[in-house]
Amino acid sequence: MEFFCYHRDRPASAALRDELLEKHWSYMDRYAAQMIARGPTFAAEGDTPTGSVHILDLPDAAAARAFAFDEPNYQAGVYRDVLVRRWHNTLGRTMWDFPGGRHGGRRYLVIGLGPESGDGPGAPPDRDELIAYGPLLSDDGVTRVGAAALLRAPDPDSARAVLAPDRFADVEVHDWQFGGRPS
């Protein structure tokens, strides 16, 4: 089962986040084989972290919640809240398989929240710029409660458009970068 986890930073927690960086990476190393995508989000065009996204394939909802809430930054109070949802990897690949690579162009996390109108989030026709894409689902995996995408786009408005914003109650756009230990 695939899960989308988005930890949102508490204001003024950047110093604590930096202090815990090695603990965070060590924790994530334990899940390397299950990772579909990961990485931090930032304030618009800035260096200030605002959150951390992880998309993983885990055995069940209990394992996803344990992953999200046992994470060292969460345990230490870096995050103000956590979104954990079932997810479906419509692209069938990991971020490391993205043809555009780790660098080049601006990257975004786009989350569409609330009951979706229409037939659901079929992948946009231009899949070349999508890094990860899929519906956010209810715990039973049946009801669509939103959608999430990681993508390369020229600007936030172009990124927002990938989810057809008129189909969701709310759409969030966050600057994002590929996560993991620096090589």
PyRosetta script that sets phi, psi and omega in degrees:
from pyrosetta import init, pose_from_sequence

init()
pose = pose_from_sequence("MEFFCYHRDRPASAALRDELLEKHWSYMDRYAAQMIARGPTFAAEGDTPTGSVHILDLPDAAAARAFAFDEPNYQAGVYRDVLVRRWHNTLGRTMWDFPGGRHGGRRYLVIGLGPESGDGPGAPPDRDELIAYGPLLSDDGVTRVGAAALLRAPDPDSARAVLAPDRFADVEVHDWQFGGRPS")
pose.set_psi(1, 137.3)
pose.set_omega(1, -179.2)
pose.set_phi(2, -99.2)
pose.set_psi(2, 142.7)
pose.set_omega(2, -177.4)
pose.set_phi(3, -133.8)
pose.set_psi(3, 143.9)
pose.set_omega(3, 175.7)
pose.set_phi(4, -108.2)
pose.set_psi(4, 124.4)
pose.set_omega(4, 177.9)
pose.set_phi(5, -123.7)
pose.set_psi(5, 126.6)
pose.set_omega(5, 175.4)
pose.set_phi(6, -127.9)
pose.set_psi(6, 112.1)
pose.set_omega(6, 176.4)
pose.set_phi(7, -92.5)
pose.set_psi(7, 123.3)
pose.set_omega(7, 178.8)
pose.set_phi(8, -99.0)
pose.set_psi(8, 129.7)
pose.set_omega(8, -178.0)
pose.set_phi(9, -67.7)
pose.set_psi(9, 145.7)
pose.set_omega(9, 170.6)
pose.set_phi(10, -78.0)
pose.set_psi(10, 143.5)
pose.set_omega(10, 177.9)
pose.set_phi(11, -55.4)
pose.set_psi(11, 144.9)
pose.set_omega(11, 176.6)
pose.set_phi(12, 61.5)
pose.set_psi(12, 33.0)
pose.set_omega(12, -179.8)
pose.set_phi(13, -107.4)
pose.set_psi(13, 7.2)
pose.set_omega(13, -175.5)
pose.set_phi(14, -60.4)
pose.set_psi(14, -40.5)
pose.set_omega(14, -179.3)
pose.set_phi(15, -64.5)
pose.set_psi(15, -42.9)
pose.set_omega(15, 177.7)
pose.set_phi(16, -65.2)
pose.set_psi(16, -39.4)
pose.set_omega(16, 177.3)
pose.set_phi(17, -59.2)
pose.set_psi(17, -47.1)
pose.set_omega(17, 179.2)
pose.set_phi(18, -60.8)
pose.set_psi(18, -41.1)
pose.set_omega(18, -179.9)
pose.set_phi(19, -61.9)
pose.set_psi(19, -32.7)
pose.set_omega(19, -175.8)
pose.set_phi(20, -97.1)
pose.set_psi(20, 8.1)
pose.set_omega(20, -172.6)
pose.set_phi(21, -56.1)
pose.set_psi(21, -47.2)
pose.set_omega(21, -179.5)
pose.set_phi(22, -65.3)
pose.set_psi(22, -39.3)
pose.set_omega(22, 176.2)
pose.set_phi(23, -62.9)
pose.set_psi(23, -40.7)
pose.set_omega(23, 177.6)
pose.set_phi(24, -61.1)
pose.set_psi(24, -50.6)
pose.set_omega(24, -179.0)
pose.set_phi(25, -62.5)
pose.set_psi(25, -41.7)
pose.set_omega(25, 178.3)
pose.set_phi(26, -61.0)
pose.set_psi(26, -41.2)
pose.set_omega(26, 177.3)
pose.set_phi(27, -62.7)
pose.set_psi(27, -46.1)
pose.set_omega(27, -179.4)
pose.set_phi(28, -65.2)
pose.set_psi(28, -31.9)
pose.set_omega(28, 178.1)
pose.set_phi(29, -56.7)
pose.set_psi(29, -32.6)
pose.set_omega(29, -180.0)
pose.set_phi(30, -66.6)
pose.set_psi(30, -19.9)
pose.set_omega(30, -177.1)
pose.set_phi(31, -111.3)
pose.set_psi(31, 12.8)
pose.set_omega(31, -174.5)
pose.set_phi(32, -55.0)
pose.set_psi(32, -41.2)
pose.set_omega(32, -177.3)
pose.set_phi(33, -69.5)
pose.set_psi(33, -22.3)
pose.set_omega(33, -177.9)
pose.set_phi(34, -95.5)
pose.set_psi(34, -8.0)
pose.set_omega(34, -174.4)
pose.set_phi(35, -73.7)
pose.set_psi(35, 132.9)
pose.set_omega(35, 171.7)
pose.set_phi(36, -100.9)
pose.set_psi(36, -38.7)
pose.set_omega(36, 177.6)
pose.set_phi(37, -162.0)
pose.set_psi(37, 156.2)
pose.set_omega(37, 177.8)
pose.set_phi(38, -162.4)
pose.set_psi(38, 161.0)
pose.set_omega(38, 173.7)
pose.set_phi(39, 152.2)
pose.set_psi(39, 160.6)
pose.set_omega(39, -179.0)
pose.set_phi(40, -82.1)
pose.set_psi(40, 154.0)
pose.set_omega(40, 170.1)
pose.set_phi(41, -107.0)
pose.set_psi(41, 157.8)
pose.set_omega(41, -175.4)
pose.set_phi(42, -135.4)
pose.set_psi(42, 158.0)
pose.set_omega(42, 171.8)
pose.set_phi(43, -59.4)
pose.set_psi(43, 150.9)
pose.set_omega(43, -175.5)
pose.set_phi(44, -47.3)
pose.set_psi(44, 121.7)
pose.set_omega(44, 177.3)
pose.set_phi(45, 48.3)
pose.set_psi(45, 40.6)
pose.set_omega(45, -179.8)
pose.set_phi(46, -137.5)
pose.set_psi(46, -176.1)
pose.set_omega(46, -179.2)
pose.set_phi(47, -104.9)
pose.set_psi(47, -1.8)
pose.set_omega(47, -176.9)
pose.set_phi(48, -79.6)
pose.set_psi(48, 117.3)
pose.set_omega(48, 178.5)
pose.set_phi(49, -64.7)
pose.set_psi(49, 142.6)
pose.set_omega(49, 178.0)
pose.set_phi(50, -123.2)
pose.set_psi(50, -9.6)
pose.set_omega(50, -178.8)
pose.set_phi(51, 174.1)
pose.set_psi(51, -174.2)
pose.set_omega(51, -178.0)
pose.set_phi(52, -149.5)
pose.set_psi(52, 126.0)
pose.set_omega(52, -179.6)
pose.set_phi(53, -107.4)
pose.set_psi(53, 139.7)
pose.set_omega(53, 175.7)
pose.set_phi(54, -139.1)
pose.set_psi(54, 128.0)
pose.set_omega(54, 175.1)
pose.set_phi(55, -118.4)
pose.set_psi(55, 121.6)
pose.set_omega(55, -172.6)
pose.set_phi(56, -136.2)
pose.set_psi(56, 159.7)
pose.set_omega(56, 172.3)
pose.set_phi(57, -105.7)
pose.set_psi(57, 111.5)
pose.set_omega(57, -176.1)
pose.set_phi(58, -127.9)
pose.set_psi(58, 162.2)
pose.set_omega(58, -175.2)
pose.set_phi(59, -62.5)
pose.set_psi(59, -36.1)
pose.set_omega(59, -174.9)
pose.set_phi(60, -166.5)
pose.set_psi(60, 178.0)
pose.set_omega(60, -177.8)
pose.set_phi(61, -62.8)
pose.set_psi(61, -35.9)
pose.set_omega(61, 179.0)
pose.set_phi(62, -62.4)
pose.set_psi(62, -40.9)
pose.set_omega(62, 178.2)
pose.set_phi(63, -66.0)
pose.set_psi(63, -37.5)
pose.set_omega(63, 178.5)
pose.set_phi(64, -65.8)
pose.set_psi(64, -43.2)
pose.set_omega(64, 178.8)
pose.set_phi(65, -66.6)
pose.set_psi(65, -39.9)
pose.set_omega(65, 176.7)
pose.set_phi(66, -61.1)
pose.set_psi(66, -45.1)
pose.set_omega(66, 177.0)
pose.set_phi(67, -55.2)
pose.set_psi(67, -51.0)
pose.set_omega(67, -174.7)
pose.set_phi(68, -66.1)
pose.set_psi(68, -41.9)
pose.set_omega(68, -171.7)
pose.set_phi(69, -94.5)
pose.set_psi(69, -11.9)
pose.set_omega(69, 174.2)
pose.set_phi(70, -91.6)
pose.set_psi(70, -8.1)
pose.set_omega(70, -178.7)
pose.set_phi(71, -57.0)
pose.set_psi(71, 132.8)
pose.set_omega(71, -174.8)
pose.set_phi(72, -54.8)
pose.set_psi(72, -40.0)
pose.set_omega(72, 179.1)
pose.set_phi(73, -65.0)
pose.set_psi(73, -39.6)
pose.set_omega(73, 177.1)
pose.set_phi(74, -64.4)
pose.set_psi(74, -46.6)
pose.set_omega(74, -178.8)
pose.set_phi(75, -60.3)
pose.set_psi(75, -33.2)
pose.set_omega(75, -177.5)
pose.set_phi(76, -88.0)
pose.set_psi(76, -7.6)
pose.set_omega(76, 178.0)
pose.set_phi(77, 95.7)
pose.set_psi(77, 14.4)
pose.set_omega(77, 177.0)
pose.set_phi(78, -66.0)
pose.set_psi(78, -38.9)
pose.set_omega(78, -173.9)
pose.set_phi(79, -95.3)
pose.set_psi(79, 143.7)
pose.set_omega(79, 176.9)
pose.set_phi(80, -90.4)
pose.set_psi(80, -28.9)
pose.set_omega(80, 176.7)
pose.set_phi(81, -160.7)
pose.set_psi(81, 169.0)
pose.set_omega(81, -177.5)
pose.set_phi(82, -137.3)
pose.set_psi(82, 132.8)
pose.set_omega(82, 172.4)
pose.set_phi(83, -104.1)
pose.set_psi(83, 119.2)
pose.set_omega(83, 176.9)
pose.set_phi(84, -123.0)
pose.set_psi(84, 120.8)
pose.set_omega(84, -178.9)
pose.set_phi(85, -140.3)
pose.set_psi(85, 146.3)
pose.set_omega(85, 167.5)
pose.set_phi(86, -58.8)
pose.set_psi(86, 153.6)
pose.set_omega(86, -175.3)
pose.set_phi(87, -148.7)
pose.set_psi(87, 155.6)
pose.set_omega(87, 175.9)
pose.set_phi(88, -127.5)
pose.set_psi(88, 122.7)
pose.set_omega(88, -177.6)
pose.set_phi(89, -77.9)
pose.set_psi(89, 89.0)
pose.set_omega(89, -175.9)
pose.set_phi(90, -69.8)
pose.set_psi(90, -19.6)
pose.set_omega(90, 179.9)
pose.set_phi(91, -86.4)
pose.set_psi(91, -20.2)
pose.set_omega(91, 178.6)
pose.set_phi(92, 68.2)
pose.set_psi(92, 25.1)
pose.set_omega(92, 179.3)
pose.set_phi(93, -142.1)
pose.set_psi(93, 169.7)
pose.set_omega(93, 174.8)
pose.set_phi(94, -97.5)
pose.set_psi(94, 171.2)
pose.set_omega(94, 179.1)
pose.set_phi(95, -65.0)
pose.set_psi(95, -26.3)
pose.set_omega(95, -178.9)
pose.set_phi(96, -72.9)
pose.set_psi(96, -15.8)
pose.set_omega(96, 176.6)
pose.set_phi(97, -91.5)
pose.set_psi(97, -3.0)
pose.set_omega(97, -179.0)
pose.set_phi(98, -60.1)
pose.set_psi(98, 122.9)
pose.set_omega(98, -176.5)
pose.set_phi(99, -60.3)
pose.set_psi(99, -24.0)
pose.set_omega(99, -179.1)
pose.set_phi(100, -79.4)
pose.set_psi(100, -5.5)
pose.set_omega(100, 177.6)
pose.set_phi(101, 74.5)
pose.set_psi(101, -175.3)
pose.set_omega(101, -175.7)
pose.set_phi(102, -77.9)
pose.set_psi(102, -26.1)
pose.set_omega(102, -170.7)
pose.set_phi(103, -124.0)
pose.set_psi(103, 162.1)
pose.set_omega(103, 177.2)
pose.set_phi(104, 97.7)
pose.set_psi(104, 119.0)
pose.set_omega(104, 179.8)
pose.set_phi(105, 83.8)
pose.set_psi(105, 165.9)
pose.set_omega(105, 179.1)
pose.set_phi(106, -87.8)
pose.set_psi(106, 143.3)
pose.set_omega(106, -177.0)
pose.set_phi(107, -118.4)
pose.set_psi(107, 146.0)
pose.set_omega(107, -176.8)
pose.set_phi(108, -139.7)
pose.set_psi(108, 151.5)
pose.set_omega(108, 163.7)
pose.set_phi(109, -104.6)
pose.set_psi(109, 127.0)
pose.set_omega(109, 177.2)
pose.set_phi(110, -122.8)
pose.set_psi(110, 126.5)
pose.set_omega(110, 179.9)
pose.set_phi(111, -122.0)
pose.set_psi(111, 123.2)
pose.set_omega(111, 172.8)
pose.set_phi(112, -100.9)
pose.set_psi(112, 123.1)
pose.set_omega(112, -174.9)
pose.set_phi(113, -115.2)
pose.set_psi(113, 154.7)
pose.set_omega(113, 176.3)
pose.set_phi(114, 95.3)
pose.set_psi(114, 169.5)
pose.set_omega(114, -179.4)
pose.set_phi(115, -58.3)
pose.set_psi(115, 130.2)
pose.set_omega(115, -177.5)
pose.set_phi(116, -88.2)
pose.set_psi(116, 134.4)
pose.set_omega(116, 175.0)
pose.set_phi(117, -89.1)
pose.set_psi(117, 156.4)
pose.set_omega(117, 177.9)
pose.set_phi(118, 89.9)
pose.set_psi(118, -160.4)
pose.set_omega(118, -172.9)
pose.set_phi(119, -87.6)
pose.set_psi(119, -4.6)
pose.set_omega(119, -179.4)
pose.set_phi(120, 111.2)
pose.set_psi(120, 170.8)
pose.set_omega(120, -171.9)
pose.set_phi(121, -86.7)
pose.set_psi(121, 76.8)
pose.set_omega(121, 168.6)
pose.set_phi(122, -63.6)
pose.set_psi(122, 147.0)
pose.set_omega(122, -178.6)
pose.set_phi(123, -60.5)
pose.set_psi(123, 139.2)
pose.set_omega(123, 177.7)
pose.set_phi(124, -57.8)
pose.set_psi(124, 155.4)
pose.set_omega(124, -176.9)
pose.set_phi(125, -62.9)
pose.set_psi(125, -33.1)
pose.set_omega(125, 179.4)
pose.set_phi(126, -91.3)
pose.set_psi(126, 87.8)
pose.set_omega(126, -177.6)
pose.set_phi(127, -81.8)
pose.set_psi(127, -10.3)
pose.set_omega(127, -174.8)
pose.set_phi(128, -61.5)
pose.set_psi(128, -28.0)
pose.set_omega(128, -177.5)
pose.set_phi(129, -98.1)
pose.set_psi(129, -2.0)
pose.set_omega(129, 178.6)
pose.set_phi(130, -84.3)
pose.set_psi(130, 130.6)
pose.set_omega(130, 177.4)
pose.set_phi(131, -95.9)
pose.set_psi(131, -43.1)
pose.set_omega(131, 174.4)
pose.set_phi(132, -150.0)
pose.set_psi(132, 145.7)
pose.set_omega(132, -176.2)
pose.set_phi(133, -157.8)
pose.set_psi(133, 136.8)
pose.set_omega(133, 174.9)
pose.set_phi(134, 175.2)
pose.set_psi(134, 167.7)
pose.set_omega(134, 178.5)
pose.set_phi(135, -76.4)
pose.set_psi(135, 146.9)
pose.set_omega(135, 167.4)
pose.set_phi(136, -89.1)
pose.set_psi(136, 134.0)
pose.set_omega(136, -171.7)
pose.set_phi(137, -122.8)
pose.set_psi(137, 159.1)
pose.set_omega(137, 173.3)
pose.set_phi(138, -65.5)
pose.set_psi(138, 168.4)
pose.set_omega(138, -177.7)
pose.set_phi(139, -56.4)
pose.set_psi(139, -32.6)
pose.set_omega(139, -180.0)
pose.set_phi(140, -82.3)
pose.set_psi(140, -3.3)
pose.set_omega(140, 177.2)
pose.set_phi(141, 78.2)
pose.set_psi(141, 9.9)
pose.set_omega(141, -174.8)
pose.set_phi(142, -100.8)
pose.set_psi(142, -49.5)
pose.set_omega(142, -173.5)
pose.set_phi(143, -88.4)
pose.set_psi(143, 130.4)
pose.set_omega(143, 175.5)
pose.set_phi(144, -80.3)
pose.set_psi(144, 125.7)
pose.set_omega(144, -179.5)
pose.set_phi(145, -117.3)
pose.set_psi(145, 8.2)
pose.set_omega(145, 179.7)
pose.set_phi(146, 159.2)
pose.set_psi(146, -164.5)
pose.set_omega(146, 177.9)
pose.set_phi(147, -153.9)
pose.set_psi(147, 156.8)
pose.set_omega(147, 177.7)
pose.set_phi(148, -140.3)
pose.set_psi(148, 144.9)
pose.set_omega(148, 178.9)
pose.set_phi(149, -141.9)
pose.set_psi(149, 141.9)
pose.set_omega(149, 165.8)
pose.set_phi(150, -111.6)
pose.set_psi(150, 129.9)
pose.set_omega(150, -174.8)
pose.set_phi(151, -155.3)
pose.set_psi(151, 164.7)
pose.set_omega(151, 171.8)
pose.set_phi(152, -101.1)
pose.set_psi(152, 131.1)
pose.set_omega(152, -179.0)
pose.set_phi(153, -151.4)
pose.set_psi(153, 158.1)
pose.set_omega(153, -178.5)
pose.set_phi(154, -71.6)
pose.set_psi(154, -26.0)
pose.set_omega(154, -177.1)
pose.set_phi(155, -161.7)
pose.set_psi(155, 167.7)
pose.set_omega(155, -178.3)
pose.set_phi(156, -59.2)
pose.set_psi(156, -37.0)
pose.set_omega(156, -179.8)
pose.set_phi(157, -65.1)
pose.set_psi(157, -40.4)
pose.set_omega(157, 176.7)
pose.set_phi(158, -65.2)
pose.set_psi(158, -38.2)
pose.set_omega(158, 177.9)
pose.set_phi(159, -64.4)
pose.set_psi(159, -45.4)
pose.set_omega(159, 180.0)
pose.set_phi(160, -57.9)
pose.set_psi(160, -37.5)
pose.set_omega(160, -175.5)
pose.set_phi(161, -64.7)
pose.set_psi(161, -20.7)
pose.set_omega(161, -178.5)
pose.set_phi(162, -63.1)
pose.set_psi(162, -24.7)
pose.set_omega(162, -179.8)
pose.set_phi(163, -101.0)
pose.set_psi(163, 12.4)
pose.set_omega(163, -178.9)
pose.set_phi(164, 46.8)
pose.set_psi(164, 74.2)
pose.set_omega(164, -171.8)
pose.set_phi(165, -51.2)
pose.set_psi(165, -26.3)
pose.set_omega(165, -179.8)
pose.set_phi(166, -70.5)
pose.set_psi(166, -8.2)
pose.set_omega(166, -179.2)
pose.set_phi(167, -92.4)
pose.set_psi(167, -4.2)
pose.set_omega(167, -175.8)
pose.set_phi(168, -125.2)
pose.set_psi(168, 155.5)
pose.set_omega(168, 176.0)
pose.set_phi(169, -67.8)
pose.set_psi(169, -33.4)
pose.set_omega(169, -179.2)
pose.set_phi(170, -153.4)
pose.set_psi(170, 144.0)
pose.set_omega(170, 175.3)
pose.set_phi(171, -129.1)
pose.set_psi(171, 127.1)
pose.set_omega(171, 177.7)
pose.set_phi(172, -106.8)
pose.set_psi(172, 142.6)
pose.set_omega(172, 174.9)
pose.set_phi(173, -127.1)
pose.set_psi(173, 128.1)
pose.set_omega(173, -178.7)
pose.set_phi(174, -129.4)
pose.set_psi(174, 135.8)
pose.set_omega(174, 169.4)
pose.set_phi(175, -61.2)
pose.set_psi(175, 140.0)
pose.set_omega(175, -174.8)
pose.set_phi(176, -143.5)
pose.set_psi(176, 153.5)
pose.set_omega(176, 172.6)
pose.set_phi(177, -139.4)
pose.set_psi(177, 157.0)
pose.set_omega(177, 176.2)
pose.set_phi(178, -56.1)
pose.set_psi(178, 137.2)
pose.set_omega(178, -178.3)
pose.set_phi(179, -100.2)
pose.set_psi(179, 178.7)
pose.set_omega(179, 178.9)
pose.set_phi(180, 114.7)
pose.set_psi(180, 171.9)
pose.set_omega(180, 178.9)
pose.set_phi(181, -63.9)
pose.set_psi(181, 141.1)
pose.set_omega(181, 174.5)
pose.set_phi(182, -62.5)
pose.set_psi(182, 141.7)
pose.set_omega(182, -179.5)
pose.set_phi(183, -91.2)
pose.dump_pdb("model.pdb")
